[in-house]
Amino acid sequence: MAKVAPRSKTARVAPRLPQGLIDELERRHAGMARHMARAVVTLVRWDTSTGVPPQREAIVKACAAGLDLFLATAKEARPATQEELRRVAQLGILQARSSQSVEPILAAYRMAARVAWDAILRAWRGHPEATPEAIMLVANYVFAALDQVAAEVTKTYLHAREQHLQRGTRAHTRLFHSLISDNFDSELELQRQALAINTPLSSTGYLALVCKLVMGTRDGERGGQALAEVAESLENKRGTLLLATDPSTLVVLWPVETAGDIESARHFVSELQQQVEQRAGQLGARVRAGIGGFHNGLHGVARSYLEAQQAFEAGRKLHPESIVHGHDEVIPQLVLTQNPLLAERFVNHTLGRLLDPKVRGRDQLLETLEAYLAKGSVKEAAGALSLHRHTVLYRLEKLKELLGEDLEVPATRLRLQLALDLRKLV
């Protein structure tokens, strides 16, 4: 039985295992490692939640390294060196690089330790030094070694996982910005970069969405990352790319393969809005999104992104209460605003005397005109304005007098609506 050395003022010497046991374990070293590996491969449950098992050769090496660590520390009654710990922790690093969970590795080590313990008991069966005290000492060594291995594997796994995620995040960000800025030469090269980070790109192209979190009447300053977390929790179309391009903005690249995918992008925004409403509670937060048009190929993503930004800004001014603003819906307004002088001229010509600040009740008249054009009837306009229909009729007569136009003529209504929109944009 191992003996404990007397205490000194500076250190305490660990008890040693009986030399006969150490000799027997060294003799059985290779066979025990193979037996431990077989048990890990056949008995540990590997499923889709924890990922695929490491290669058998790697498991055998890890089991051998674990035995080496146990024997070295037990034979010399010393703590493990950093090099020894590094060898037993290699599976943790490999598991992190493969983006899998560390739990199956820890389960494998627990299984291997149990096999080793059974082998130790068999090796010591009938041995004269196999006293209860000695067996207890061996058990302490086994459990201490297992704890040390598990701690080192977890530590190296977490460190490698953090580095892997940081590299992947940076690569993903570079890929995303290459798409929305169109600063790449070859689509094939971009596809190669995407495959390197396990992010296959849609060859047909993407629809760009620009999303912000609205708090009250203002865009939330830190809503981009919050929206990204909500968006990642949804069941998005396979291949969807997300990135908070700045603290307040989430950009979504929605893969488009069929015409129906364009409508599904709008459905995604609706689901995003529902989740925000549920999570925000009484805060009153909501989503505002601009959707660009679809342009075929990866070089078309940047154009869709620019259109999504334009749609967002135009929609925010034209229909601040709306959630989704499509670029195709505001093309006439955007075309005219490209020439501000021409747009201003059109507004002044169409609205005429209604723009004169000296006109009595001008703001109420403009509000009534906008409601009437949007709703299409006196009754619905009155409901939207919370007014009696006679009040609306009176104001409409005043508008006909000021504008010199028949508000029932479709062409007149179209010009007036366009002029009201341009007045908000220029």
ChimeraX attribute file (.defattr): number of C-alpha atoms within 10 A of each C-alpha:
attribute: neighborCount
match mode: 1-to-1
recipient: residues
	/A:1	17
	/A:2	15
	/A:3	11
	/A:4	11
	/A:5	11
	/A:6	8
	/A:7	9
	/A:8	8
	/A:9	5
	/A:10	5
	/A:11	8
	/A:12	11
	/A:13	12
	/A:14	16
	/A:15	19
	/A:16	22
	/A:17	22
	/A:18	18
	/A:19	14
	/A:20	13
	/A:21	19
	/A:22	17
	/A:23	13
	/A:24	13
	/A:25	20
	/A:26	13
	/A:27	11
	/A:28	14
	/A:29	16
	/A:30	14
	/A:31	13
	/A:32	22
	/A:33	24
	/A:34	18
	/A:35	16
	/A:36	25
	/A:37	26
	/A:38	17
	/A:39	16
	/A:40	26
	/A:41	18
	/A:42	9
	/A:43	12
	/A:44	18
	/A:45	12
	/A:46	18
	/A:47	10
	/A:48	7
	/A:49	10
	/A:50	15
	/A:51	16
	/A:52	14
	/A:53	19
	/A:54	15
	/A:55	10
	/A:56	14
	/A:57	11
	/A:58	15
	/A:59	24
	/A:60	21
	/A:61	18
	/A:62	23
	/A:63	26
	/A:64	22
	/A:65	20
	/A:66	25
	/A:67	25
	/A:68	18
	/A:69	22
	/A:70	20
	/A:71	21
	/A:72	17
	/A:73	20
	/A:74	23
	/A:75	17
	/A:76	12
	/A:77	15
	/A:78	13
	/A:79	15
	/A:80	15
	/A:81	11
	/A:82	9
	/A:83	9
	/A:84	18
	/A:85	19
	/A:86	17
	/A:87	19
	/A:88	24
	/A:89	24
	/A:90	18
	/A:91	24
	/A:92	28
	/A:93	21
	/A:94	18
	/A:95	23
	/A:96	22
	/A:97	16
	/A:98	13
	/A:99	13
	/A:100	19
	/A:101	17
	/A:102	22
	/A:103	16
	/A:104	23
	/A:105	26
	/A:106	19
	/A:107	17
	/A:108	24
	/A:109	26
	/A:110	19
	/A:111	19
	/A:112	27
	/A:113	20
	/A:114	17
	/A:115	20
	/A:116	22
	/A:117	16
	/A:118	11
	/A:119	18
	/A:120	21
	/A:121	16
	/A:122	11
	/A:123	15
	/A:124	17
	/A:125	11
	/A:126	10
	/A:127	12
	/A:128	9
	/A:129	17
	/A:130	19
	/A:131	13
	/A:132	10
	/A:133	12
	/A:134	17
	/A:135	17
	/A:136	12
	/A:137	17
	/A:138	23
	/A:139	14
	/A:140	12
	/A:141	20
	/A:142	21
	/A:143	15
	/A:144	13
	/A:145	22
	/A:146	20
	/A:147	14
	/A:148	17
	/A:149	24
	/A:150	20
	/A:151	15
	/A:152	20
	/A:153	26
	/A:154	21
	/A:155	15
	/A:156	20
	/A:157	24
	/A:158	16
	/A:159	14
	/A:160	18
	/A:161	23
	/A:162	14
	/A:163	14
	/A:164	16
	/A:165	14
	/A:166	12
	/A:167	13
	/A:168	15
	/A:169	14
	/A:170	11
	/A:171	15
	/A:172	20
	/A:173	16
	/A:174	12
	/A:175	18
	/A:176	20
	/A:177	15
	/A:178	18
	/A:179	22
	/A:180	20
	/A:181	14
	/A:182	15
	/A:183	11
	/A:184	15
	/A:185	10
	/A:186	11
	/A:187	15
	/A:188	11
	/A:189	11
	/A:190	18
	/A:191	17
	/A:192	15
	/A:193	18
	/A:194	17
	/A:195	12
	/A:196	12
	/A:197	14
	/A:198	11
	/A:199	16
	/A:200	14
	/A:201	20
	/A:202	17
	/A:203	15
	/A:204	15
	/A:205	21
	/A:206	33
	/A:207	27
	/A:208	30
	/A:209	30
	/A:210	27
	/A:211	28
	/A:212	27
	/A:213	25
	/A:214	18
	/A:215	16
	/A:216	11
	/A:217	9
	/A:218	10
	/A:219	17
	/A:220	19
	/A:221	14
	/A:222	15
	/A:223	22
	/A:224	22
	/A:225	19
	/A:226	18
	/A:227	26
	/A:228	19
	/A:229	13
	/A:230	15
	/A:231	21
	/A:232	13
	/A:233	11
	/A:234	12
	/A:235	9
	/A:236	15
	/A:237	14
	/A:238	9
	/A:239	15
	/A:240	17
	/A:241	19
	/A:242	20
	/A:243	19
	/A:244	22
	/A:245	16
	/A:246	13
	/A:247	14
	/A:248	19
	/A:249	24
	/A:250	24
	/A:251	26
	/A:252	24
	/A:253	23
	/A:254	26
	/A:255	23
	/A:256	25
	/A:257	14
	/A:258	9
	/A:259	9
	/A:260	9
	/A:261	16
	/A:262	19
	/A:263	11
	/A:264	15
	/A:265	22
	/A:266	19
	/A:267	13
	/A:268	17
	/A:269	21
	/A:270	16
	/A:271	17
	/A:272	21
	/A:273	22
	/A:274	14
	/A:275	18
	/A:276	20
	/A:277	16
	/A:278	11
	/A:279	13
	/A:280	13
	/A:281	9
	/A:282	8
	/A:283	10
	/A:284	13
	/A:285	21
	/A:286	21
	/A:287	24
	/A:288	21
	/A:289	29
	/A:290	29
	/A:291	30
	/A:292	28
	/A:293	22
	/A:294	22
	/A:295	18
	/A:296	16
	/A:297	14
	/A:298	23
	/A:299	21
	/A:300	20
	/A:301	26
	/A:302	22
	/A:303	20
	/A:304	25
	/A:305	27
	/A:306	21
	/A:307	25
	/A:308	27
	/A:309	22
	/A:310	22
	/A:311	27
	/A:312	28
	/A:313	16
	/A:314	25
	/A:315	24
	/A:316	19
	/A:317	14
	/A:318	19
	/A:319	12
	/A:320	15
	/A:321	12
	/A:322	12
	/A:323	20
	/A:324	24
	/A:325	28
	/A:326	21
	/A:327	23
	/A:328	14
	/A:329	13
	/A:330	17
	/A:331	15
	/A:332	13
	/A:333	18
	/A:334	18
	/A:335	11
	/A:336	18
	/A:337	17
	/A:338	11
	/A:339	11
	/A:340	14
	/A:341	12
	/A:342	11
	/A:343	22
	/A:344	18
	/A:345	11
	/A:346	19
	/A:347	21
	/A:348	15
	/A:349	13
	/A:350	20
	/A:351	20
	/A:352	13
	/A:353	17
	/A:354	20
	/A:355	16
	/A:356	11
	/A:357	10
	/A:358	9
	/A:359	12
	/A:360	10
	/A:361	11
	/A:362	16
	/A:363	13
	/A:364	11
	/A:365	18
	/A:366	17
	/A:367	12
	/A:368	24
	/A:369	21
	/A:370	17
	/A:371	20
	/A:372	22
	/A:373	17
	/A:374	14
	/A:375	14
	/A:376	13
	/A:377	11
	/A:378	20
	/A:379	16
	/A:380	15
	/A:381	23
	/A:382	20
	/A:383	14
	/A:384	14
	/A:385	14
	/A:386	9
	/A:387	13
	/A:388	13
	/A:389	16
	/A:390	12
	/A:391	12
	/A:392	22
	/A:393	15
	/A:394	10
	/A:395	18
	/A:396	19
	/A:397	12
	/A:398	13
	/A:399	22
	/A:400	12
	/A:401	13
	/A:402	15
	/A:403	16
	/A:404	12
	/A:405	14
	/A:406	15
	/A:407	19
	/A:408	10
	/A:409	9
	/A:410	10
	/A:411	11
	/A:412	14
	/A:413	19
	/A:414	12
	/A:415	15
	/A:416	22
	/A:417	17
	/A:418	18
	/A:419	22
	/A:420	17
	/A:421	20
	/A:422	23
	/A:423	18
	/A:424	10
	/A:425	20
	/A:426	15
